[in-house]
Amino acid sequence: MTILDVSIVNVALPTIGKDLNFSRENLQWVVTAYALTFGGFLLLGGRAADLLGRRRVFMVGVTLFSLASLMCGLANTEGVLIASRAVQGVGGAIISPAALSIVSATFTEGAERNKALGIWGALGGSGAAVGVLLGGILTKYAGWEWIFFVNVPVGAIVLVVAPRIVRESRVATTERHFDPLGAVTITGGLALLVYTLSRAPFVGWGTTRTIGLLIVAFALIGAFLVIERTVAQPLMPFHIFRVRTVAGANVVAALLGAVIFANFFVLTLYVQTVLGFSALRAGVTFLATAGTAVIAAGVAQALVTRVGVKPILSLGLALLTAAMVWYTQIPTDGSYVSDLLPGYLLVGVGIAFSFVPVTIAALAGVEEREAGLASGLINTSQQIGGAIGVALASTVFTTHIGTGRATLETLTAAYAQAFWLLAGFAAAAFVASLLLIRREEIATVGEPHGSPT
């Protein structure tokens, strides 16, 4: 639900804007409000899961997410919808690290956990593609409200089933410090960073406003780093980065998030504005990516167990790089089968072969008591990377289009330039996987520490 809701609204935005009389400037906030709170609260959500109980926090997040989804569907003004999307993002930030840390704490590191993370990777990796597909279908046949209402019954089922099949676990300690100053600075810094990057393409990267907000955002993040080195119970203990593979996995995840989020964003625009596809048809085209990712995730999990994380991760990133280069050749009169389908299939396999191993690497050597922290970090890296990728891709094609009349040729060339940027991000992730992911750190990790309570 949480990954899907990043992309599900994309194809519905024109319909939402028309029904609720959105201004052109405010319509993008349906996407941005969710990304802003999601990215900003992930570290705090992960810490809360470790200290208060992962199942308990997970269920609180599902409840909040489901109620916010209901409010989104019932919204009759742009203000109510934007506010509800912001609350939905907070719910997602609580759910994601809690859910991933539950998986980490439940399964022993090695083949058993790899299989579980393979399923996680299949859902997470295909979520964005499924979101575009499902958004088109629901908008066409049920109305845009149902892209939000669909979360409510799913959330209700989870709340009924979770207490019966998910065991509770938390850090075994009598002292539960949340590092409030660290939480405020990092949440404020990340939220402001996401906000500034999402607005920069519209107000200009070189404006005083953008530069000033970026300075404030990085100042808050810098203050967080100073605070974490001085407090007794930090929100993010820096010793977690002593395992270089964990640090490397987060670098790769940020670049991977930039590629995946921006890829779906740019492709959706291309197939609708250049090829003239309807919202439904645009969504259906992504079925190839979603289906391929689900199938390939099982293969990726088996291969990771057999040959290790690093080779599969590097292969996945190489496939994504190839897909982005393929998309740089998009024509104005493109054919789905000959011009898009090969890229869609490459992305599907690349997503699975990247998401599964990078998630395993991000949890390598992390003790159970810090599973929420590691889970929050990898999710934060993906979300912040995604926000940066979308903002930079938007800037590239907006700048290329210019202020003149946007012909099909101009639009196509602009989107191709954006794909060159994404190819660069994918190539950088490939290099990072070779240099920063260490086989021996994953291979020699012992059993997780701690016990559920």
ABEGO torsion letter per residue (X at the ends): XAAAAAAAAAAAAAAAAAAAGBBAAAAAAAAAAAAAAAAAAAAAAAAAAAAAEAAAAAAAAAAAAAAAAAAAAABABAAAAAAAAAAAAAAAAAAAAAAAAAAAAABBBEAAAAAAAAAAAAAAAAAAAAAAAAAAAAAAAAEAAAAAAAAAAAAAAAAAAAAAABBBBBBBBABBBAGAAAAAAAAAAAAAAAAAAAAAAAAEAABAAAAAAAAAAAAAAAAAAAAAAABABBABBAAAAABAAAAAAAAAAAAAAAAAAAAAAAAAAAAAAAAGBBAAAAAAAAAAAAAAAAAAAAAAAAAAAAAEAAAAAAAAAAAAAAAAAAAAABBAABBAAAAAAAAAAAAAAAAAAAAAAAAAAAABGBBAAAAAAAAAAAAAAAAAAAAAAAAAAAAAAAAAAEABBBBAAAAAAAAAAAAAAAAAAAAAAAAAAAAABBAAAAAABBBBBEBBX
